[in-house]
Amino acid sequence: MLVTLQEILTDTRKNKYAVGLFNCVTLEMTKGIIMAAEEKRSPVIIGPAESLLPAATLEEYADMMLGIAKRAKVPVAVHFDHGFSSELVRKAIDLGFSSVMYDCSMLPFSENVENTRKMAAYAHSRGCSLEAEIGHVGSNGSAEESIAKTVYTTPEDALRFAAESNCDALAVAIGTAHGVYTEKPVLSIEVLKEIARSCTLPLVLHGGSGLSDAAFKECIEGGISKINIFTHNNLTAARTAYLNYSDRTGAFELMPLIAASIMKETMHLIDVFCSAGRA
């Protein structure tokens, strides 16, 4: 069933679990994620990001994902991730996405607050949840270079932003980075705990692919409610296609194998996030 992000994250902090946003770009990835959520009886979040739009248009993603989400046996939020363009974020809302992220984290704090507040009003008037970000999780170059550029979130900023922006979830920067890690990331769990003590909004961890199971659990214990995953499943899908290809293998034969591999990896992460049985 299609639900909002706010509905999915309502009791995550209280019950110490997180729900995964599994970015997806193909039918096989989408099906694998939903099959995993149904098998584990877990709520789940799916959707593209603005950076993934070259693979398909927002309309095409909406056509595929909204129908699948509505038919699912578990709660599913369809989320437009890291929307930098206000036009695209509004389009996602108008297309029926039940959640959007309006990412103004590179702007000055006051502009981020003002832009987020205006977009939150538009989203809420149409029954859609809105996620925002303060601090900045790097996404250029290698993951390690991104960490060096990370602007960490402060508890004071998190509290003020939550009070003034009217967003439904808040992504915070604590040392993760988008992309593939070649070295173990150093997370500021104490900073996360301080943010969680001052800010009651559901907190979001971006750059989740590549973290250890222990690191995920530490983040959830520290106050994280939503964890974003793309690189891990994206590589899993490509690796499955590569390992099973032959001169006599077509896309049709590969599709169920890719879906099954995504299902397996997603079920593991659902267990790590402790969201199994929460649907």
N, C-alpha and C positions, 0 to 999 in steps of 0.2 A: 504494500500500500504506500502511496505517496504521502509523505509528511514533511513538515518543516524541520530545519536544523534545530530550532528552539525546542521543538517537541522531542527530538531525539536526544538532546543533551541535558534535558531537565534535571535528571537525578544522578548524573555522572559524578559530580563532585561529592555528593553525599555518600554514594555507594562505591567510590574508589574504582571506577573503570573508565575507559575511554572508548570512543567509537571511531573507527577508521574512515577517513575519506580516501577512497581508492580512485585516483584519477584514471580514466580509461579512454581509449581512442578508437577501439574496434568493437564489433559485436562479440567476438570471442572473449575479450577481456571483460566486457560488461556481463556477459552470461556467466563467466567463471566466478566473478565477484558475487553476483546474486545467488548462484548455486551454493557458494560457501556460506553466505549469510543465512540462507534457508536451512542448510544442513546443521548449522550451529545455533539456529534460532537467535540470531543476533541482528540488532538494527545495523544499518550500514548507510554510508554516504557515497554516492558516485557522481562523476561529472568531469567535464573538461576544464582546462584553464585557458586563459587568453593566449598564452604562448603555444598552445596545442591547436589553435584554430587553423593553421595551414593544412592539417590533416582532414578537416571537414569544417563546414560552417556551423554557426550556432543553431541554425534551423535544422540542419541534418542531425546534429547531436540530440537536439530536443525530440525530433521525430523518433529516434531510436530509444533513448534512455527513459523518456517520460512514460512511454507505453509499457516498457519492461518494469519500471518502478511501480506503476499502478497495479500490475498483475502480480507482483511479488507477494509472498506469504508473510513477509516481515516488513517492518517500517523502513522505508527508503527515502532519503532526501536526495534530490537531484540538485547539485551545487555547481555554480559557475565560479571557478577558483581563480584567484589573482586577476580580477578584472581591473585593469588600469584605466580604461576608457569609460567615461560615464555613459556614452552612447551604447556601448556593448553591454554594460551592466544593466541598463534600462531595458535593452532588447531582451536579455536573458529573463528578466522579471516578466516582461510582457509575453514571452513565449511559454511561460508556465513553470520555469525553474522554481523550486520551492526554497532555494537558498542561493545567495550570491555573496561573493567577497569583493568588496570595493577597496582596492589597495592603493591608498594615498600615503603610504609610509615614507616615501622619499620626499614628501612635501614638509614644510615647517609644521610644527605641532598644531598651531591654530588653524591652518588651512586643512589639515587632516581631519580635525574635529568638525569643522564647518561642512566640509564636503560629505563626510560620513553621516552627519546629522540629517542633511538634506536627502541623501540617498536612502537612509533608513526610513524616513517618513514616506518616501515613494514606495519602497519595498513593503513596509507594513500595511500600507493602504491597499495592497494587492495580495495580502496573505503570504508574504515571502519573508524569510529571515535574512539578516545581514551580518556578515563577519567583517571585521576590520583588522588592521595591524598597526602596532606602534613598535618603535625600534625598527630594525630592518634585518631580515635574513638574507644574506648575500646570495647571488645567483649568477655571477659572472666569473668566467675562468674556472679553475679547479675548485673543488669544495674547500680545500685548505686556504686558497686565496680569498674565497668568499668569507670564511670565518674571520680572517684578518680584517675584513671590511665591515663586519657585523657591528651595527649600532645597537647596543644592548638596551632592553626595556628596563626602566626603573619602576619600582613600586609606586612612587609618587605620580609618575606619568600615567601608569595603568589606572590608578584610582580616579584621577582627574578625567582621563579620557572616557572611562566607563560612565562617569556621572554626566558628562556633557554631550556625548556622541549619540546615545540611544542605540548603540549596536547590540546585537544579541550574543556575539562571541568575539573573543579578542585574541588574535595571534600575537605571541610575544617572542622576542629574540633572546635566547639563552645560550647560544653557541652552536646551533645546528646550521647546516647549509644545504642548499639545493644541489643535487648532483651526486656523483660517485665519490665516496671517501677513499683515499689511499692511505690515510692514517686515522687512528681512532680520534674522533672528535672529543673535545673537552667541554663538557656541559656545566653550566653554572646552576646547579640544583638549589643552592642556597638562595640565589637571586629569584629563582622560580618560586620557592616557598614563601619568600617575602612578598612577591607579587600576589600569590594566592591568598595570603593572610589579609591583604588590603583590598583586593578586588574579588567580588563574588561572581563575576561573569564567568561562563565557561571559557577556559583558556585553551588555545590551540598551538600545537607544535608542528611547524613546517620543517621540511628537510628531514623527514623521518627515515627514508630509505637508507640502509646501511648501519643504523644503530643496532646495538646488541639487544637481546631480549631483556637483559638485566637493566640496560639503560632505559628502555621503554617503561619497565615497571617502576623504576626510580622516578621517572617523569610523571607517571600517573599518580604515584604516591605523593608527589610534590604538588599536584593540583591540575595536571593536564587532563582535558576532557575529550579532545579531538586530535587525532594524529593523521597527518597527510602522508600518503604513500603513492609514488608514481614510478620512480626509477627502478625499484626492485621488481615490480610486476612487468614493467616495460621490457626489462632485460630478460625476465623469465619467458615472456612470450616469444621474443626473438630467438632465444637459445633453444626453445622447444621446436620451433620451425626449422632451425639449422640442424639440430640433431636428428630430426625425423625426415629430412628431405632426401629424396632420391630422384633419378631421372624419370621414374614412373609415379612420383608423388605429386598430386596437384593440391591446390588450395583447399578443395573440399575435404580431402583426406586429413589435412593438417588442422583444420578448424576445431574439431572436437578434442584433439590432442592439446591444442593451445588452451582451450577453455578448461580442460581438466587440470593442466599444470597451474593455471591461475587460481583455480578453485583450491588446489592443495596448498599453495603458498598463502592464500588469503585466509584459509581456515586456521593455519598456524598463527598468523598475526591476530586474528580474532581471539584465539586462546590467550595469547600474550597480553592483549589489551583488556582481557577479562570481561568482554562484552557478550560472550556466549551465554545463551539462556535468558538474555535481557529483553528479548522481543515479546 
